[in-house]
Amino acid sequence: MERNYELLKEVLSVPTKTYQEERMVQFITNWLTENNIPFYVDEMSNIYATKQTDEDILYFPCVIAHTDTVHNIDTINVFEEMLPDAQGNIKLSLKAYNDNDEPTGIGGDDKCGVYGCLELLNELPNLKAAFFVSEETGCKGSFKADPEFFTNVGYGIQFDAPENNMISEFLMGRSMFDRDSKFFEVGGRLITEHFPSDTKYHKHPYTDIYPIRTMFNIPCFNISIGYYNYHTRNEYVVVEDTYNGIKVGKMMIEELGYEKH
């Protein structure tokens, strides 16, 4: 399916920083309202959305992203440039500049994840999505995740790994999935088939699936979503890599289905 390029640029244009996430929260809730997807917002400003067209669903896949970035609030003008991916291929990319033509950091970490969740909510008939605040300062939002929302979540997929060839296997020393499981058998095969040949499984510090895995014992993948030079003013997004991360996430959901893993 063809991706919504204009929506990607819209999401990337929203200024958001840890503890100053109101505009991104408003953007997401407006989009959910316009697309008739039920949601609620908790006292932390975490957003929980559920799209259900099949009443017999017992367990949902859940896609996950965070609404903050590390970048200061500034005007964000998104421009197209040709920049390298992790393998050195020059590709269509998006980079942000303020009104003084200074690079601001586009915030693909994790606006690309937000975009991926919105695209899959639009495309898939049954799906949950959680958008957590304040990930960059230690997963403050996800550590306060609503347990009730996750009681019927069968597995999670977060779009918050950089570049195009990284999978988070361990966060804070905790494994995010069991390698001896259908979840990894299916997900690992799709990663091998559709991610670059130099893709590796990593030990990363943290992201929101760490609290979800720790508190609710839900297996999760965190996969590359196409942002580069993260946490710097020269951060950029390789569009094809963002699209590929979403494609692989969607394929995982279509194969893993609606069951508890």
HULINQUI-V535466 format. One record per run of one state. SS is the DSSP state (H for helix, E for strand, L for the rest). FROM is the first residue (numbers start at 1). LEN is the number of residues. Records with the same first field share a line. If there is no record, write none. Layout:
SS=FROM-LEN, FROM-LEN
This chain:
L=1-4, 13-4, 18-2, 21-1, 35-3, 42-5, 52-8, 67-10, 85-5, 98-5, 104-4, 124-3, 133-9, 145-8, 162-4, 172-2, 176-6, 195-5, 205-4, 217-3, 225-2, 229-7, 257-5
H=5-8, 22-13, 108-16, 142-3, 182-13, 209-8, 239-18
E=17-1, 20-1, 38-4, 47-5, 60-7, 77-8, 90-8, 103-1, 127-6, 153-9, 166-6, 174-2, 200-5, 220-5, 227-2, 236-3
